[in-house]
Amino acid sequence: MKRLVDLAMLDRLDCLTRRQATGPPEILADRLGISLSTLHEYIMYMQITLKAPIRYNKYVQSYVYDYLPDFHLGFEKDWSQPQV
């Protein structure tokens, strides 16, 4: 059976990546409490399924975005709809 994606983990990865504060993959995996292979699965999921422009920058030793994408997890009120 295919593993479910942990949305909180994606949100944490996004937050750290936006700040260029992930550190090297081994340290990031340890910080998140996951294996290195699971971290790579999350990164690949973000790249392939979510089309995140994420890559590892060896000079800053962090995952970074090529440009800052819009990424939102959660629900927002649509204020254009009439109130019930």
NUNU-490572 format. One record per residue: residue number from 1; x, y, z of N, C-alpha, C in turn. Coordinates in steps of 0.02 Angstrom, whole numbers. Example, Ala and Ser with C-alpha at 12.3 -4.5 7.8 and 13.67 -1.06 7.14 Angstrom:
BEGIN
     i     n.px     n.py     n.pz    ca.px    ca.py    ca.pz     c.px     c.py     c.pz
     1      660     -284      390      615     -225      390      660     -165      390
     2      642     -112      354      684      -53      357      645        2      394
//
This chain:
BEGIN
     i     n.px     n.py     n.pz    ca.px    ca.py    ca.pz     c.px     c.py     c.pz
     1       42      -58        0        0        0        0       44       62        0
     2       24      112      -37       63      174      -42       57      214       23
     3      112      240       46      114      279      107       79      346       97
     4       42      367      148        9      432      147       61      487      157
     5       49      544      127       95      601      135       75      639      198
     6      124      653      240      113      691      302      113      765      283
     7       54      797      285       49      867      265       87      913      312
     8       90      896      376      129      937      422      203      935      405
     9      226      877      381      296      871      360      310      914      299
    10      263      914      251      271      957      192      272     1031      211
    11      230     1049      258      228     1118      281      294     1137      315
    12      321     1093      355      385     1106      389      442     1111      339
    13      443     1065      289      494     1068      237      490     1133      198
    14      429     1154      182      419     1217      146      445     1276      186
    15      429     1278      250      450     1333      294      526     1337      298
    16      559     1280      309      632     1279      313      664     1296      246
    17      635     1273      192      663     1286      126      657     1360      109
    18      602     1391      125      593     1463      112      646     1505      148
    19      667     1482      208      718     1518      246      788     1495      229
    20      794     1447      183      858     1415      165      892     1391      229
    21      853     1358      271      878     1336      337      870     1261      347
    22      872     1222      294      864     1150      302      928     1117      326
    23      985     1144      307     1048     1111      321     1057     1053      273
    24     1111     1016      280     1124      958      237     1070      904      247
    25     1059      862      197     1005      812      202     1009      768      264
    26     1068      746      283     1075      702      341     1051      737      405
    27     1069      800      413     1049      839      472      974      853      469
    28      948      870      410      877      884      403      835      822      420
    29      855      765      394      818      703      409      817      690      484
    30      873      699      516      877      689      588      833      739      625
    31      835      802      604      794      854      636      720      839      630
    32      700      811      572      629      795      561      609      728      590
    33      658      689      612      643      623      640      623      571      588
    34      652      578      528      638      530      475      704      505      447
    35      701      451      408      762      424      377      781      467      317
    36      843      460      297      867      497      238      828      477      176
    37      812      413      169      774      391      110      703      420      110
    38      673      426      169      606      456      174      610      530      157
    39      662      564      179      671      634      160      675      641       85
    40      714      598       52      719      601      -21      652      587      -54
    41      611      544      -25      545      531      -52      502      594      -48
    42      506      630        9      468      692       16      491      744      -34
    43      556      751      -42      583      800      -90      560      783     -161
    44      564      718     -179      541      697     -246      466      708     -254
    45      427      696     -202      355      708     -204      342      782     -217
    46      379      825     -182      371      897     -192      389      917     -263
    47      444      889     -289      466      906     -357      419      880     -411
    48      402      816     -406      364      784     -460      289      796     -455
    49      260      782     -398      188      787     -391      164      859     -381
    50      199      895     -337      178      964     -322      211     1016     -366
    51      259      994     -408      294     1039     -454      331     1095     -418
    52      358     1079     -359      396     1128     -320      464     1139     -353
    53      485     1201     -361      551     1216     -391      606     1210     -338
    54      611     1152     -307      658     1142     -251      719     1104     -275
    55      776     1125     -248      840     1091     -264      887     1102     -206
    56      941     1063     -205      991     1070     -153     1046     1116     -177
    57     1063     1167     -137     1116     1213     -153     1176     1195     -109
    58     1229     1169     -139     1286     1146      -99     1325     1204      -68
    59     1318     1264      -95     1356     1321      -67     1326     1346       -2
    60     1260     1347        2     1228     1367       65     1209     1306      107
    61     1222     1247       81     1208     1183      114     1136     1181      140
    62     1090     1194       93     1019     1193      109      979     1180       46
    63      919     1152       56      872     1150        1      846     1220       -9
    64      838     1240      -71      814     1308      -87      762     1303     -142
    65      724     1355     -150      678     1361     -207      712     1403     -260
    66      702     1385     -324      728     1425     -379      693     1493     -381
    67      631     1494     -361      591     1555     -352      541     1539     -298
    68      515     1589     -263      469     1576     -208      399     1561     -235
    69      378     1498     -230      312     1479     -255      259     1493     -203
    70      196     1495     -225      139     1497     -179      126     1426     -157
    71      125     1414      -92      111     1348      -65       70     1358       -2
    72        8     1333       -3      -36     1342       54      -66     1275       72
    73      -63     1259      136      -97     1200      162     -151     1223      210
    74     -211     1203      197     -265     1222      241     -323     1253      202
    75     -371     1276      239     -431     1305      209     -433     1379      225
    76     -460     1417      177     -468     1489      187     -539     1508      173
    77     -563     1558      206     -630     1584      194     -631     1621      128
    78     -680     1604       86     -691     1639       23     -738     1697       38
    79     -710     1756       46     -749     1814       66     -794     1841       10
    80     -785     1815      -51     -828     1837     -106     -895     1803     -105
    81     -902     1749      -66     -965     1713      -61    -1009     1746       -8
    82    -1075     1744      -18    -1120     1773       33    -1115     1736      100
    83    -1122     1773      154    -1120     1744      221    -1184     1704      234
    84    -1177     1648      268    -1234     1607      284    -1253     1616      356
//
